[in-house]
Amino acid sequence: MSTPENTRFVRLRLELVVEVDDEGAVRDAALGRIEGEAAEGGLPEDGRAHAETAVTEDTAEALAYLVDPFDLVSEVPGIELTQASWSTESIDYDPDSPEWDLGEDDGEEGFDDEEPTRAG
């Protein structure tokens, strides 16, 4: 049973698989963001060193540093981001494998029959 208090909150689940064609470009972009945050005083020196090491050694970490859930919803009128978490990992991906069908894990219908929706 839903009450008016809890119907205001919506969990938005996204799962993206991206192909990294240029690891250096991803790493350099993440390092640039770190440098910018440090210059603005938003990142202490020890945090900067840790972040630089992480994004230099792992492309998935670099991507996680660049992708921000707030950026995904900040321009949507009428909402406020309440909580967000995200993670990245390097994976073996086979687009033809049935294990990559969308919706399979949560027991819901897949999106295979629907046209992709793109914001623009």
Number of C-alpha atoms within 10 A of each C-alpha: 3 6 7 7 7 9 8 8 12 9 7 6 5 6 7 6 12 9 8 12 8 9 16 13 13 21 24 14 17 24 21 14 15 22 15 13 14 15 11 9 10 12 16 11 11 9 13 17 12 10 18 19 14 16 23 18 11 15 22 21 22 27 21 16 21 17 14 13 12 13 10 10 12 12 10 10 7 6 12 12 13 8 8 10 6 10 10 15 12 11 8 6 12 9 10 8 8 9 11 13 14 15 12 13 11 8 8 9 12 13 12 10 7 7 7 7 6 5 3 3
